[in-house]
């Protein structure tokens, strides 16, 4: 039995099949299958049930899986202990990012490129998802750190966080929209959005959760006619007169050069927040801890509302 065979076995389970696991491991599928068969031969029991459509764990495989993961974690800890003394970071760290979450405030690509230059032996994975799913992934240990919009008043228990962006939500509309009358108005009461077609980020995002909470307190449900994960898509839909885009103020110019007017939503005001979040007991690996420290230094601190 070899550690690499255990790693192959765990990867097949995590990916749900040999094809995706082989791609992740940069192996040929026949070679990966042969290694798993060799491991099963050495153990004397099948670990996986194979069919034309899926791969599932046998009863023995379910019993073996936690020990395989523990063995791989122990081997990684040995390497990390040596690397810490040598000042070298290895391994893999996963950063979650809500789509369009930091806009122009934080250049994620440049930050990660600089971090990789400093730690070339470290593998960095970047994943985009809704804030709701990333909060769950952080609590489950599936990702290390995330930039997300809390879907509640605060991130759920078990997560620590630092606010990065805290801005009002605005209603962005095309010229001539009824919300712009009378001329010279400088804001939009939330009640004026009742029954109007809204254009918003999907459920599971902090902006959508903030909007729905505010509307519920005001006694109505928002009528969301269009939704998209990217703010610039919302902007373009609003620019074509398809509804009122609900966006953090400052995002209404994203990806659009034509006329578009954005007014803050008031009575009550609604705020959009992006936070840097991580497990409350700290990231598990030295690599993730180093990335978190660097991000805390690089990210801005918003002004008080």
MARLOMI-994365 format. One record per residue (C-alpha): x, y, z; residue in one letter. Coordinates in pm, whole numbers, plus 50000, padded with zeros to 5 digits. Example, Ala and Ser with C-alpha at 12.3 -4.5 7.8 and 13.67 -1.06 7.14 Angstrom:
<recs>
REC       x       y       z   r
REC   51230   49550   50780   A
REC   51367   49894   50714   S
</recs>
This chain:
<recs>
REC       x       y       z   r
REC   50000   50000   50000   X
REC   50134   50341   49902   X
REC   50024   50692   49993   X
REC   49965   50777   49630   X
REC   49719   50487   49601   X
REC   49527   50622   49900   X
REC   49530   50967   49741   X
REC   49394   50820   49417   X
REC   49120   50637   49609   X
REC   49014   50951   49799   X
REC   49015   51160   49480   X
REC   48790   50911   49297   X
REC   48544   50930   49587   X
REC   48555   51311   49598   X
REC   48507   51346   49222   X
REC   48242   51076   49201   X
REC   48412   50883   48921   X
REC   48733   50790   48744   X
REC   48710   51036   48455   X
REC   48704   51353   48666   X
REC   48950   51208   48916   X
REC   49198   51123   48639   X
REC   49171   51478   48503   X
REC   49231   51626   48849   X
REC   49529   51397   48911   X
REC   49669   51446   48558   X
REC   49665   51070   48498   X
REC   49519   50850   48230   X
REC   49195   50685   48330   X
REC   49324   50330   48266   X
REC   49631   50401   48478   X
REC   49419   50534   48763   X
REC   49186   50234   48745   X
REC   49485   49999   48755   X
REC   49620   50167   49068   X
REC   49285   50138   49247   X
REC   49257   49770   49148   X
REC   49609   49714   49284   X
REC   49511   49876   49614   X
REC   49200   49657   49635   X
REC   49412   49349   49560   X
REC   49654   49434   49839   X
REC   49369   49488   50085   X
REC   49184   49180   49969   X
REC   48849   49359   49942   X
REC   48676   49581   49681   X
REC   48653   49944   49787   X
REC   48438   50074   49502   X
REC   48126   49956   49322   X
REC   48165   50038   48952   X
REC   47883   50078   48704   X
REC   47852   50238   48362   X
REC   47708   50553   48521   X
REC   47858   50590   48866   X
REC   48115   50482   49120   X
REC   48004   50426   49480   X
REC   48174   50306   49795   X
REC   48136   49951   49915   X
REC   48080   49890   50284   X
REC   48453   49824   50319   X
REC   48529   50139   50122   X
REC   48318   50348   50359   X
REC   48512   50206   50651   X
REC   48849   50268   50484   X
REC   48781   50623   50362   X
REC   48830   50812   50695   X
REC   49154   50624   50762   X
REC   49281   50700   50412   X
REC   49208   51068   50465   X
REC   49376   51060   50806   X
REC   49687   50897   50658   X
REC   49709   51161   50386   X
REC   49658   51438   50642   X
REC   49931   51294   50863   X
REC   50173   51274   50570   X
REC   50091   51634   50477   X
REC   50150   51741   50838   X
REC   50495   51581   50833   X
REC   50584   51769   50518   X
REC   50440   52094   50653   X
REC   50641   52063   50974   X
REC   50963   52026   50775   X
REC   50868   52305   50535   X
REC   50790   52545   50820   X
REC   51145   52501   50950   X
REC   51278   52557   50598   X
REC   51053   52858   50540   X
REC   50882   52685   50244   X
REC   50507   52656   50195   X
REC   50364   52358   50009   X
REC   50024   52205   49964   X
REC   49698   52344   49840   X
REC   49486   52636   49956   X
REC   49136   52714   49826   X
REC   48995   53066   49812   X
REC   48623   53117   49752   X
REC   48501   53429   49577   X
REC   48148   53556   49523   X
REC   48104   53658   49159   X
REC   48169   54029   49110   X
REC   48209   54061   49483   X
REC   48501   54300   49514   X
REC   48468   54495   49189   X
REC   48752   54744   49149   X
REC   48828   54751   49524   X
REC   49053   54445   49523   X
REC   49244   54299   49227   X
REC   49225   53927   49311   X
REC   49427   53817   49007   X
REC   49722   54045   49084   X
REC   49716   53953   49452   X
REC   49721   53578   49381   X
REC   49996   53621   49118   X
REC   50215   53803   49371   X
REC   50140   53544   49638   X
REC   50232   53263   49398   X
REC   50560   53438   49311   X
REC   50645   53435   49682   X
REC   50536   53073   49735   X
REC   50585   52891   49402   X
REC   50553   52543   49557   X
REC   50201   52620   49678   X
REC   49895   52524   49473   X
REC   49623   52790   49485   X
REC   49266   52708   49382   X
REC   49012   52983   49319   X
REC   48643   52897   49312   X
REC   48336   53116   49249   X
REC   48001   53036   49407   X
REC   47709   53190   49590   X
REC   47774   53324   49939   X
REC   47531   53074   50088   X
REC   47716   52773   49948   X
REC   48057   52917   50038   X
REC   47951   52969   50400   X
REC   47855   52600   50411   X
REC   48182   52499   50240   X
REC   48388   52693   50495   X
REC   48208   52523   50783   X
REC   48258   52183   50617   X
REC   48630   52245   50561   X
REC   48591   52224   50183   X
REC   48744   52569   50125   X
REC   48990   52761   50343   X
REC   48900   53128   50303   X
REC   48628   53319   50119   X
REC   48527   53666   50011   X
REC   48149   53660   50035   X
REC   47838   53862   50112   X
REC   47680   53736   50436   X
REC   47332   53599   50374   X
REC   47227   53683   50731   X
REC   47285   53989   50943   X
REC   47623   53831   51023   X
REC   47806   53520   50898   X
REC   47687   53201   51072   X
REC   47840   53077   51401   X
REC   48166   52895   51343   X
REC   48305   53158   51106   X
REC   48526   53456   51181   X
REC   48519   53753   50945   X
REC   48639   54101   50863   X
REC   48430   54348   50665   X
REC   48593   54457   50338   X
REC   48314   54646   50159   X
REC   48012   54814   50318   X
REC   47811   55031   50078   X
REC   47446   55129   50025   X
REC   47228   54950   49774   X
REC   47095   55160   49490   X
REC   46825   55138   49224   X
REC   46980   55175   48877   X
REC   46747   55268   48589   X
REC   46760   55387   48229   X
REC   46682   55750   48139   X
REC   46312   55826   48131   X
REC   46223   55563   48392   X
REC   45929   55664   48616   X
REC   46151   55635   48925   X
REC   46341   55942   48805   X
REC   46036   56166   48837   X
REC   45999   56423   48971   X
REC   46317   56564   48821   X
REC   46595   56620   49067   X
REC   46507   56340   49309   X
REC   46814   56206   49488   X
REC   46690   55878   49637   X
REC   46424   55606   49609   X
REC   46211   55494   49905   X
REC   46199   55116   49928   X
REC   45819   55127   49905   X
REC   45851   55269   49552   X
REC   45998   54935   49439   X
REC   45683   54744   49535   X
REC   45539   54563   49229   X
REC   45810   54699   48998   X
REC   46015   54449   48791   X
REC   46351   54421   48963   X
REC   46683   54296   48827   X
REC   46898   54141   49099   X
REC   47164   53890   49194   X
REC   47033   53536   49254   X
REC   46924   53383   49583   X
REC   47219   53274   49794   X
REC   47396   53609   49754   X
REC   47428   53872   50024   X
REC   47271   54148   49811   X
REC   46962   53940   49738   X
REC   46927   53839   50103   X
REC   46955   54202   50218   X
REC   46691   54312   49967   X
REC   46450   54034   50064   X
REC   46491   54100   50437   X
REC   46421   54472   50391   X
REC   46116   54406   50171   X
REC   45977   54152   50418   X
REC   46004   54406   50698   X
REC   45824   54658   50474   X
REC   45541   54410   50415   X
REC   45594   54298   50055   X
REC   45791   54052   49843   X
REC   46024   54189   49576   X
REC   45915   54114   49221   X
REC   46242   53989   49067   X
REC   46193   53971   48692   X
REC   46555   53899   48595   X
REC   46851   53766   48788   X
REC   47215   53704   48698   X
REC   47533   53630   48890   X
REC   47743   53905   48727   X
REC   47669   54270   48813   X
REC   47756   54392   48462   X
REC   47476   54174   48321   X
REC   47228   54336   48558   X
REC   47350   54677   48444   X
REC   47295   54594   48078   X
REC   46946   54462   48142   X
REC   46854   54781   48326   X
REC   47005   54995   48050   X
REC   46766   54831   47803   X
REC   46469   54932   48016   X
REC   46385   54583   48144   X
REC   46352   54685   48506   X
REC   46522   54835   48809   X
REC   46866   54691   48883   X
REC   46934   54660   49256   X
REC   47310   54694   49298   X
REC   47572   54823   49541   X
REC   47625   55191   49464   X
REC   47924   55224   49235   X
REC   47852   54902   49043   X
REC   47605   55070   48806   X
REC   47891   55180   48581   X
REC   48040   54831   48561   X
REC   48074   54712   48203   X
REC   47840   54979   48063   X
REC   47922   55309   47896   X
REC   47571   55434   47818   X
REC   47349   55655   48038   X
REC   47226   55494   48356   X
REC   47112   55665   48675   X
REC   47149   55511   49019   X
REC   46972   55641   49330   X
REC   47028   55513   49684   X
REC   46742   55312   49833   X
REC   46615   55476   50152   X
REC   46349   55439   50422   X
REC   46503   55204   50508   X
REC   46850   55220   50363   X
REC   46989   54881   50266   X
REC   47359   54804   50275   X
REC   47564   54549   50082   X
REC   47860   54393   50258   X
REC   48150   54182   50146   X
REC   48350   54011   50420   X
REC   48666   53807   50433   X
REC   48557   53489   50614   X
REC   48742   53189   50755   X
REC   48679   52913   51013   X
REC   48656   53058   51363   X
REC   48934   52830   51489   X
REC   49159   52947   51206   X
REC   49255   52790   50873   X
REC   49387   52437   50913   X
REC   49707   52452   50708   X
REC   50011   52682   50732   X
REC   49955   52775   50367   X
REC   49597   52889   50434   X
REC   49707   53082   50742   X
REC   49973   53263   50540   X
REC   49724   53348   50265   X
REC   49477   53479   50523   X
REC   49744   53700   50683   X
REC   49844   53840   50346   X
REC   49482   53908   50249   X
REC   49410   54086   50576   X
REC   49705   54313   50507   X
REC   49608   54377   50142   X
REC   49232   54426   50171   X
REC   49094   54772   50246   X
REC   48906   54861   50561   X
REC   48578   55032   50473   X
REC   48480   55365   50620   X
REC   48209   55356   50885   X
REC   47855   55370   50735   X
</recs>
